[in-house]
Amino acid sequence: MGILENKARARLFYKYLSKVYDRVNPFIWTEEMRAEALSLLEFPDDATVLDVGCGTGFATAGLLEHVDEVYALDQSPHQLERAYRKFGKRGPVHFHLGDAERLPFATNTFDVVWSSGSIEYWPQPVRTLREFRRVLVPGGQVLVVGPNYPDRTITQKLADAIMLFYDEDEADRMFTEAGFEDLEHVLMGPSYEPEVAITTVGRAPE
């Protein structure tokens, strides 16, 4: 388990990263990548959407291009404070400070659960994915963007020491174990590193 696959350390990490996050993030998680990921989803009329690990709201803004309101959750109060500045505390985004492993929402609530740049910090990814499935309506979609496992041994060792990186086979295992169906894995990234991220889309059983 990597050093940042720990909730307390991840919160501390984002306490300081939040100060520069919006300047750094666009070079790693671009608007083009966000648009490509969004194109993998189907948004029913009046869709209810949850953004887990919303951070400062980069993905949330993209989701609002498709739906009228978004529920957004993050464990970092520092990231949420920056998100409040963008969207306000009352408006189209309903913010929650909370834990992805214990979502404060009822079973069968959301049509879509989205999470980008969060899975790499989860101590128990399958447990968290099961929680996503719990809050999805039957047939609802999940989309998770995480870091693709590097192909060089030295970078693999570094990646493993920091946080969760995974490949398509591991993604298939995690999402299947969590109970999702119709899985699709898409590699994406900025032009200088086109396979840096792995995006997985699946469905909750009907």
Secondary structure per residue as TSV (DSSP state, phi and psi in degrees):
chain	resnum	aa	ss	phi	psi
A	1	M	-	360.0	132.2
A	2	G	-	-73.0	162.9
A	3	I	T	-61.7	-30.1
A	4	L	T	-93.4	1.9
A	5	E	S	-84.8	54.9
A	6	N	S	-149.4	125.5
A	7	K	H	-62.0	-42.9
A	8	A	H	-66.1	-44.1
A	9	R	H	-66.9	-37.6
A	10	A	H	-64.6	-39.8
A	11	R	H	-63.5	-41.9
A	12	L	H	-64.7	-41.7
A	13	F	H	-57.9	-45.8
A	14	Y	H	-77.5	-17.3
A	15	K	H	-58.4	-38.6
A	16	Y	H	-92.8	-37.5
A	17	L	H	-65.1	-30.4
A	18	S	T	-58.3	-25.5
A	19	K	T	-67.8	-28.1
A	20	V	T	-122.4	4.1
A	21	Y	H	-54.8	-47.2
A	22	D	H	-70.9	-16.0
A	23	R	H	-88.2	-30.8
A	24	V	H	-87.1	-41.9
A	25	N	G	-54.6	-41.6
A	26	P	G	-60.6	-18.4
A	27	F	G	-83.9	-15.2
A	28	I	T	-109.7	-45.8
A	29	W	S	-121.3	92.7
A	30	T	-	-88.8	167.4
A	31	E	H	-63.3	-34.9
A	32	E	H	-65.0	-41.5
A	33	M	H	-64.2	-42.3
A	34	R	H	-60.9	-43.6
A	35	A	H	-64.8	-39.3
A	36	E	H	-64.1	-42.5
A	37	A	H	-65.4	-43.5
A	38	L	H	-61.0	-32.2
A	39	S	T	-67.9	-14.2
A	40	L	T	-82.9	-9.1
A	41	L	-	-102.4	155.5
A	42	E	-	-112.9	126.7
A	43	F	-	-109.2	107.5
A	44	P	-	-63.5	162.4
A	45	D	T	-58.9	137.1
A	46	D	T	57.3	37.4
A	47	A	-	-63.1	141.0
A	48	T	-	-98.7	127.0
A	49	V	E	-128.9	136.7
A	50	L	E	-119.2	130.5
A	51	D	E	-109.6	109.0
A	52	V	E	-97.2	127.5
A	53	G	T	76.0	45.5
A	54	C	-	-68.0	-20.5
A	55	G	T	58.9	-132.6
A	56	T	T	-87.2	0.9
A	57	G	S	102.2	18.9
A	58	F	H	-63.8	-50.1
A	59	A	H	-69.5	-35.3
A	60	T	H	-56.0	-42.9
A	61	A	H	-61.4	-39.4
A	62	G	H	-66.8	-40.0
A	63	L	H	-63.0	-34.6
A	64	L	T	-68.8	-11.2
A	65	E	T	-75.4	-13.1
A	66	H	T	-116.9	-22.4
A	67	V	S	-136.3	163.3
A	68	D	S	-81.7	-27.2
A	69	E	-	-148.1	154.6
A	70	V	E	-135.4	137.3
A	71	Y	E	-91.7	131.5
A	72	A	E	-132.5	133.3
A	73	L	E	-130.5	140.7
A	74	D	E	-150.8	152.4
A	75	Q	S	-90.7	-7.1
A	76	S	-	-100.7	113.1
A	77	P	H	-64.1	-27.0
A	78	H	H	-71.4	-39.8
A	79	Q	H	-66.4	-42.2
A	80	L	H	-63.9	-37.1
A	81	E	H	-57.5	-38.3
A	82	R	H	-72.7	-34.2
A	83	A	H	-65.9	-38.7
A	84	Y	H	-58.1	-36.9
A	85	R	H	-64.9	-28.9
A	86	K	H	-83.6	-42.1
A	87	F	H	-112.2	-12.7
A	88	G	-	80.4	162.9
A	89	K	S	-83.9	-16.8
A	90	R	S	-133.4	120.3
A	91	G	S	170.6	-143.8
A	92	P	S	-73.3	-12.9
A	93	V	E	-111.9	125.8
A	94	H	E	-102.3	102.0
A	95	F	E	-85.9	145.0
A	96	H	E	-138.7	132.0
A	97	L	E	-88.6	119.0
A	98	G	-	-173.9	-176.7
A	99	D	B	-107.4	129.5
A	100	A	T	-62.7	-26.6
A	101	E	T	-76.5	-17.4
A	102	R	B	-137.9	75.8
A	103	L	-	-68.6	133.8
A	104	P	S	-84.5	48.8
A	105	F	S	-135.9	153.6
A	106	A	-	-72.0	157.6
A	107	T	T	-61.2	143.9
A	108	N	T	59.4	49.9
A	109	T	-	-102.6	-38.4
A	110	F	E	-112.1	145.3
A	111	D	E	-81.4	-31.0
A	112	V	E	-138.3	132.2
A	113	V	E	-117.6	122.4
A	114	W	E	-115.2	143.0
A	115	S	E	-151.3	120.7
A	116	S	E	-128.2	131.3
A	117	G	S	70.5	29.9
A	118	S	-	-127.0	-38.1
A	119	I	G	-56.4	-30.3
A	120	E	G	-65.6	-15.2
A	121	Y	G	-101.2	-3.6
A	122	W	-	-77.1	124.0
A	123	P	S	-64.4	-32.6
A	124	Q	S	-131.9	83.4
A	125	P	H	-60.0	-40.8
A	126	V	H	-65.8	-41.2
A	127	R	H	-59.0	-42.1
A	128	T	H	-67.7	-41.0
A	129	L	H	-63.8	-35.2
A	130	R	H	-64.1	-35.4
A	131	E	H	-66.6	-37.7
A	132	F	H	-59.9	-45.7
A	133	R	H	-62.7	-36.1
A	134	R	H	-60.2	-43.4
A	135	V	H	-85.0	-9.1
A	136	L	E	-79.3	146.7
A	137	V	E	-71.0	156.9
A	138	P	E	-55.2	129.4
A	139	G	E	83.2	-1.7
A	140	G	E	-68.4	159.2
A	141	Q	E	-102.1	143.7
A	142	V	E	-115.0	142.2
A	143	L	E	-137.0	125.0
A	144	V	E	-129.2	127.9
A	145	V	E	-107.0	124.3
A	146	G	E	-137.0	176.9
A	147	P	E	-82.0	126.3
A	148	N	B	-69.0	140.7
A	149	Y	-	-67.2	127.9
A	150	P	-	-66.1	157.1
A	151	D	S	-99.2	-1.1
A	152	R	S	-105.2	140.3
A	153	T	H	-58.4	-43.8
A	154	I	H	-66.7	-39.5
A	155	T	H	-74.5	-28.7
A	156	Q	H	-62.2	-44.5
A	157	K	H	-63.8	-40.5
A	158	L	H	-65.7	-44.3
A	159	A	H	-60.7	-46.6
A	160	D	H	-61.7	-30.2
A	161	A	H	-75.5	-20.9
A	162	I	H	-96.3	-55.8
A	163	M	S	-164.1	-173.8
A	164	L	-	-76.6	121.0
A	165	F	-	-119.9	146.8
A	166	Y	B	-152.7	157.7
A	167	D	-	-105.7	-174.9
A	168	E	H	-62.9	-39.2
A	169	D	H	-62.9	-42.9
A	170	E	H	-69.1	-37.9
A	171	A	H	-61.6	-42.9
A	172	D	H	-59.4	-43.1
A	173	R	H	-64.5	-48.5
A	174	M	H	-63.0	-47.7
A	175	F	H	-71.0	-35.2
A	176	T	H	-67.2	-43.3
A	177	E	H	-62.4	-31.6
A	178	A	T	-79.2	-8.1
A	179	G	T	101.3	11.6
A	180	F	-	-86.8	155.3
A	181	E	E	-125.5	172.6
A	182	D	E	51.6	50.1
A	183	L	E	-76.7	142.8
A	184	E	E	-137.5	133.3
A	185	H	E	-118.3	128.6
A	186	V	E	-126.2	125.2
A	187	L	E	-85.6	136.7
A	188	M	E	-151.8	167.1
A	189	G	-	172.2	174.1
A	190	P	-	-68.0	168.7
A	191	S	T	-59.0	-32.5
A	192	Y	T	-80.2	-14.0
A	193	E	S	-150.8	74.0
A	194	P	T	-70.1	-8.0
A	195	E	T	-124.4	31.5
A	196	V	S	-75.4	-23.2
A	197	A	E	-121.1	150.8
A	198	I	E	-120.2	124.6
A	199	T	E	-110.9	125.3
A	200	T	E	-115.0	131.3
A	201	V	E	-119.6	137.8
A	202	G	E	-151.5	178.6
A	203	R	E	-128.1	146.0
A	204	A	-	-73.7	144.9
A	205	P	-	-58.1	146.5
A	206	E	-	-69.4	360.0
